[in-house]
Amino acid sequence: MKPAHDTVSNRDDATWPARIARALIDRIITGELQPGEKVGQDALAAEFGTSHVPVREAFRRVEARGLLVSEPRKGVRVSLLDEASIVEITRMRGALESLALRHAIPAMETDDLERANAAIEAGDKAQDMQAWEAANRAFHETLYRPCAMPRLLASIHMLHESRMRYMHVTAPFVAWDPDSQREHRQLLAAVKKRDVEQACHLVERHIADAGATLLRGLVKWRSTVAGSN
């Protein structure tokens, strides 16, 4: 595992459970911790120099995000990757991001539109999946932020974290979905026109298309894993 200071963001709260949870989330998303891998309390407590109490609290936080699974008498393991989770994440994203956009558009200012356009341009210049995904996240976050609904935005953020697990494992098997850049431009055009209904329709279709891409990638990834066993 990487040292704690490599994975802990300065923006986390100063509590040990938050720091440990952030480290676990990062490691699960990037695949450093593999699906089904056991995660030990002792090792984490030693790494962070804490007792088991904050580690158990961190486990609860990460399990609430669907990234860990606690099994009686078997301990804690990284949750498996499955099609049902992609479908659930995609459906929830469609509902929540459409809601955020509906409330954000009336409050959108020129600076927001300029930042969204800059994120599209950054996506055009991306040379790898990580750079493209950073631009993609910046685009969506910029569009939703004006809704000023922190609980909604936090829920959307957690869904994107769960989605990123699938992005990492499927990236070698599917394109970064080149249609996304075209769809981003169409979405931004609708937002600029203040066409709420069209924008919400476009974002829901965009998310559904992205979910279908992940499903195709997961099938290919699973066949590769099965072939190597």
N, C-alpha and C positions, 0 to 999 in steps of 0.2 A: 504493500500500500504506500501511497505517497505520504510524505510528512504532512502533518496537520496544516502547517502554514501555507502549503501549496493549494489547499482546497477551501480554506475559510475566507469568506469575504469580509472586508472591513465594515460592510453595511449590515452584517448580521448583528442581532443583539449580542450583548456581552455575556450571555448565559452559556454555560457549557452545553446544555441540551441543544440549544440553537446551533452552536458551532459544530457539534458532533453530527447533528442531523444534516447540516449543510454539506459536510464532508461526505456523508453517506450518499446523499442525493447526487452529488457530483460524480461520485465513483460508480454509482449504478447507471446514471445516464450515459456516461462515456464508455461503459462496458468494462471498466477496471474490476468491478464486482459483477460476475457473470450471473445470468438467470439460474436460479436453483442453488447458488453458492451459499454456504452457511456463513453467517456473520457472528463472530464470537464476542461476548461481553468483555471477557478478560483481555483480549487483544486491544480492543478499543479503549478500555479503561487505562491500560498501560500506555498506549500511544498518547493519549491526551492528559495523562497524569491525574485522573479523577477516580472517584469511587464508581461502583456499578449503578448508583442511583441516577445520575444524569444520562448514562448510557441507555438505561431502560426507558427514560423519558424520551430520549432521541429516537429510540426504536418505535415508540408509540406514534411520534410525529410523522416518521417516514412511512410507517405502516398505514396511517390515515390517508396518505397520498397514493396508496396502492403499490408502493415500490418494495415493501417488505411484507413477509408473511410469517406470523408466529404460529408454531405448531406445538401442541402439548407434548412434552417429553422429547421433542426433536430440536427445539431451539428456534432461532430466527434465520430465515433464508430470504434471498432476493427472489421476488415474485417472478414467475415465468412469463414469457412473451406469448400472447395468444391473440387470435383474430377477434374474439369477443371484446377484448380491451380496446382494440383499435376502433371497433364500431362504437363502443360506449364513449370513448374520448372524442371521436368525430361528431357524434350526435350532440354531446354536451357543448362542444366548441361552437357548433352551428347555432345552437339556441342562445348561449351566453354572449358570444361575440356579436351576433346580430342585435341582441338587446343593448349591448354597450354602444354599438355604432348608432343605433336609433337615437340614443340620448346624447351622443357625442356630437353629431352633425349640427344641431342647432347652436352649439357652443363653440364650434370650430372657428379658429381665427387664421389669418393669413400665415402666421408663423408655423402653425400646425401643418398646413398644406405644403409649405415649403420643406419642412422636415420630412414629410411623407414622400415627397418627390425626390429628395436627396437620398432617402433609403432605397428607392427604386434604382436610382443611378448607381448606388453602391452595390446593389445586387447584380447589375449589368457587368460590373468590373470584377466580381468575385471569381477567384481562381480555384477555389475548393469549396467543399460542402460547408465547412465551418464558417467561412467568410460569407457565403450566401445565406446561411441560416441566420447569422447575426443581422444581416441587412433585412431579411424577412421579418424577424422579430421586431426590429426597430420600426419597420413600416406599420405592422399591425398595432404595436403599442402606441405609436403616435396617433393613429386614427381613433383609438379607444379612450385614450387618456382624458380628453375633454368631457367625458361623461361624468367625471367626478364622483364615481361610485367605488370606493376603495375595496369593499368586500367583493364586488363583482370582478374587479380587476385582479384581485388576489386569486380568485377561483380560476380565472382565465390563465393566469401565470402558472398555476399548478398543473393545469391541463397541458400546457406547452411543455412543461418539464417531463410529464409522462410521455408525450409525443416524441420528445427528443431521444428517448431510449430506442424507439423504433427507427428514427432517422439514422442513428449511428449503425445499427445492425443491418439495415436494408440499403445503405448508401452504395455498397459495392455492387448491388444487384439491379438497381433502378436509377434512372437519371434524377437529377435534382428537380425534376418536373419543370422543364423549360417553359411550359405554358403559364407557370405562376407569374412570371414577369409581365406577360401580356394581360393576365387577369388583374394584376395589381394596378396596371395603368387604367383598365376599364373601371375598376372600383374607385380609383382616385378621381376619375372624370365624373362619375356619378356623385361623389361626395362634393366636388367643387360646384356642381349644379344644385346642391342641396336637395337632391332627389333621394329622399330617405328610403322609399320603398324599393327603388331600383338598386340602391347601394346594399341594402339588407339582403335582397335576392342574390346579388352578385357574391357577397361574402359567404353566404350559405352554400352556394354552388362551388365556390372556390375551396372551401373547407371540405366539402364532400369529395371533390376531385382529389385533394391531397390525401384524404383517408383511403380512397381506392388505390392510390399509388403505394401507400404503406402496406395495404393488404397484399398486393401483388409481390412486393418486395419480401414480405414475411414468408410467403409460400416458397420463394426461391431460396431464401436463407435457410429455412427448415430443411429443404431437400438437400442442401449442401452439408448441413450439420449431420443429417441422417446418413449421407453418403460417406462421411468421414469416420463414422462409428463402426 
